[in-house]
Amino acid sequence: MTAYAPFTAETLRARLADVPAVADRLGTDTAAWAVREVGDGNLNLVFVVESPQGALVVKQALPYVRLVGDSWPLPLARSFFEYNALIRHAARDPGRVPEVYHHDPDQALIVMRCLSPHVILRKSVIAGVEHPNLARDMGLFLARTLFRGSNLSLPAGQAKADLALFAGNVALADITENLVFSDPYFDAPMNRHTPGLEPWVARLRADRDLKVAAQAMKHAFVSKAETLVHGDLHSGSIMVTAEDTQVIDPEFALYGPFGFDIGMLLANFLLGYFAQGGHEAAPGARDGFRRWLLDVTRQTWEVFAAEFARLWRTERRGILYQSSLFEDQGDVLAAEQALQGVMAGIWADAMGFCGVEMHRRILGLAHVEDLESIADPARRMVAERRALALGRHLAVNRATITLDGLIATAERIEAEDLA
Amino acid sequence: MTAYAPFTAETLRARLADVPAVADRLGTDTAAWAVREVGDGNLNLVFVVESPQGALVVKQALPYVRLVGDSWPLPLARSFFEYNALIRHAARDPGRVPEVYHHDPDQALIVMRCLSPHVILRKSVIAGVEHPNLARDMGLFLARTLFRGSNLSLPAGQAKADLALFAGNVALADITENLVFSDPYFDAPMNRHTPGLEPWVARLRADRDLKVAAQAMKHAFVSKAETLVHGDLHSGSIMVTAEDTQVIDPEFALYGPFGFDIGMLLANFLLGYFAQGGHEAAPGARDGFRRWLLDVTRQTWEVFAAEFARLWRTERRGILYQSSLFEDQGDVLAAEQALQGVMAGIWADAMGFCGVEMHRRILGLAHVEDLESIADPARRMVAERRALALGRHLAVNRATITLDGLIATAERIEAEDLA
């Protein structure tokens, strides 16, 4: 056991020198290693360590929120939860998360594959760059990790042990509980929003149905321990190349609703959609990319639903909806009926979470670069107004809206500037 | 720490001799103590220890299911969960559970108040004896324990710690998961039912909507970690006098849905209702008591709902539906709207659990004395058919049935022998 201290490039070099998994990849000539800190997230230190032989990434948790500073302490144990989520994701959807080479919980350290030449998906969305495999990869990732982490798949004792383990991730759950579900809907101290947006902010904060819907989604987030969720699955937690997709940063992992990761991810696609007007060279120049983002939104759900159904039919070996009651009795349609009920619930939850995520990224503490990087406040405000309007529509109408309805409503809000 | 062994009257006397809390109540002249084993439940040893000075009860878990024998091992740790539930119940609804004097987790031992002259409620229901405070006491108990064990009330970290703690109660959860939600709906090895009931059993096991509903309720039981539930709240877990009501035996405690205990309890009232025809001296002789049981069913829910609403308005200090978003903004109706949404969900869940519990007590392993003690198999079968019919109706129609509808349907099934 080694005491915790935040690493510098030099102390990290010394720390890694005797880790066999590191030497395997970088060689033992530590003087030839180049170490640089590249973290641009909200919470952690991130180092890239390169040698003539190879490269790897070292992520170290800081005992506070990097975005805010040491006035906001945050437990180092999140590194332990991230590690535990990473190895489960790797087992449940092989190849979709970076391989872990080494983990030291005491130093809050994870040594893992260096993703190169990957870029953060959010940068691509802002730049208008398409990734043809994105929807397929993410739909499969969602279905496989969510199905295989649930009582549809795991032995009951293992699911309960994992539920208990991740219930320890209290501090990061608390961030989501407050920053996502509550702060955006009242005048919380850490909120901020684009100047000029006040009338729309006031309107949302006076919107009874919306606030009740947001709190119902918080109730679901806190109480519906259906599966291991990534917990922070936005376009900044996905790295891409032309062909590959990698999901990173599951330190917010916990047992939550099937629909949570799905809703968060679709929200970030839709935020990217409304942000395009702030990034295109001329009005309409990004229309093709807008269509692609809506296609990705649609296809991510469709791939998820198809893969979840495939797993339901072929891997349903947990304690829920046992085949002994359905297929083994010759009643295949009972299993399909149950699946459709479960899928309807997941969709409704996803729409609720999607709406709330769209709001908090505009009204709360943690904004998205898609919108923040729009230099002209007037154009930014237009994008934000529209995103707020769709978020409200989804959160309140989550039980009735369809996938077609979601896409059509996004398009109409954009085309007709609806609010 | 002391090694585990099942106590006899003599070894128990020696064990308790040096426990101060016992001496306080029984004195120190252990030779004057009378010790007798009185356990008649499915799982444990229960001793009454009396002295000229006082009395107490000692409950000790056995390492197997008493009802079945040592072929079915069951962890002693259930005593630890029972103790932890008892002290929480005592804090959340003072005076409604027996006071714990001593707990030894290694010996799976709980020393507690001797309830006297209390009798098991189920015996009263079979005998046709009314208890005027029953509905009030149980409605309040349900509201207070369920509200105060949830994220509506507890600090988030405490709720998560308790969730993780009770997630360890795997073996007892497994019993509920299998015996309540799955076994009754297929030809499971431990099932048994009254001979002659076969056509109705076959009909239920071929009933697609019912089986999907039962599995949806299992999904809710396993995934909806809303609050600390008693977990086994039937009329054998309640002891009564003319005035008093005591809730015992929470060894199945875990984090589950608000509606679970409510549904289980109402199911046992309704099983008692349909069983009356097997116990009355002449047809109609128990009509008054039948009405009382339906009144208790109605009033238990009404008292629960009123007290839950009172706590919602006065004690809602948890992370869900925070007043900062509602009342503090002057929008009291938003909080009422949210309450009504939560109550509708609790009611629907309760009806689903109620229906499933009615079935498993007739089709599964653990039956109820209300029905078992009907000597004439033909009369028993009539009662069971009717209970099965109501159970099916509730499970499938849980999202739409009202309290009035529940009572009216029970009455019509009884009056018109509906199936």
Contacts between the chains, C-beta under 8 A, distances in Angstrom:
chain1	res1	chain2	res2	distance
A	151	B	219	7.9
A	151	B	222	5.2
A	151	B	223	6.9
A	156	B	170	6.7
A	156	B	173	7.2
A	156	B	174	6.0
A	156	B	177	6.6
A	156	B	222	7.8
A	157	B	170	4.9
A	157	B	174	8.0
A	160	B	167	4.7
A	160	B	168	7.5
A	160	B	170	5.3
A	160	B	173	7.1
A	161	B	167	7.5
A	163	B	163	7.6
A	163	B	164	7.6
A	163	B	167	5.2
A	163	B	225	7.8
A	164	B	163	7.6
A	164	B	164	4.0
A	164	B	165	7.9
A	164	B	167	4.0
A	164	B	168	6.7
A	165	B	164	7.9
A	167	B	160	4.7
A	167	B	161	7.5
A	167	B	163	5.2
A	167	B	164	4.1
A	167	B	167	7.2
A	168	B	160	7.5
A	168	B	164	6.7
A	170	B	156	6.7
A	170	B	157	4.9
A	170	B	160	5.3
A	173	B	156	7.2
A	173	B	160	7.1
A	174	B	156	6.0
A	174	B	157	7.9
A	177	B	156	6.6
A	177	B	319	5.5
A	178	B	319	7.9
A	182	B	319	7.9
A	182	B	322	6.0
A	182	B	324	7.2
A	182	B	325	6.5
A	185	B	325	5.4
A	186	B	324	5.5
A	186	B	325	5.4
A	186	B	328	7.6
A	186	B	329	6.6
A	205	B	329	7.3
A	206	B	329	7.8
A	206	B	331	7.9
A	208	B	331	6.0
A	208	B	333	6.8
A	208	B	334	4.6
A	208	B	337	6.5
A	209	B	337	7.8
A	211	B	325	5.3
A	211	B	326	7.0
A	211	B	331	7.7
A	211	B	334	5.7
A	212	B	334	5.8
A	212	B	337	5.2
A	212	B	338	4.7
A	212	B	341	6.7
A	214	B	325	7.9
A	215	B	320	6.7
A	215	B	321	4.7
A	215	B	322	7.6
A	215	B	325	6.6
A	215	B	338	5.8
A	216	B	338	7.1
A	216	B	341	6.2
A	218	B	319	7.4
A	218	B	320	6.1
A	218	B	321	7.9
A	219	B	151	7.8
A	219	B	320	5.2
A	219	B	321	7.2
A	219	B	342	7.3
A	222	B	151	5.2
A	222	B	156	7.8
A	222	B	319	6.7
A	222	B	320	6.4
A	223	B	151	6.9
A	223	B	224	5.8
A	223	B	225	5.6
A	223	B	226	4.6
A	224	B	223	5.8
A	224	B	224	6.1
A	224	B	225	7.8
A	225	B	163	7.7
A	225	B	223	5.6
A	225	B	224	7.8
A	225	B	225	4.6
A	226	B	223	4.6
A	319	B	177	5.5
A	319	B	178	7.9
A	319	B	182	7.9
A	319	B	218	7.4
A	319	B	222	6.7
A	320	B	215	6.7
A	320	B	218	6.1
A	320	B	219	5.3
A	320	B	222	6.4
A	321	B	215	4.8
A	321	B	218	7.9
A	321	B	219	7.3
A	322	B	182	6.0
A	322	B	215	7.6
A	324	B	182	7.2
A	324	B	186	5.5
A	325	B	182	6.4
A	325	B	185	5.3
A	325	B	186	5.4
A	325	B	211	5.3
A	325	B	214	7.9
A	325	B	215	6.6
A	326	B	211	7.1
A	328	B	186	7.6
A	329	B	186	6.6
A	329	B	205	7.3
A	329	B	206	7.8
A	331	B	206	7.9
A	331	B	208	6.0
A	331	B	211	7.7
A	333	B	208	6.8
A	334	B	208	4.6
A	334	B	211	5.8
A	334	B	212	5.8
A	337	B	208	6.5
A	337	B	209	7.9
A	337	B	212	5.2
A	338	B	212	4.7
A	338	B	215	5.8
A	338	B	216	7.2
A	341	B	212	6.7
A	341	B	216	6.3
A	342	B	219	7.4
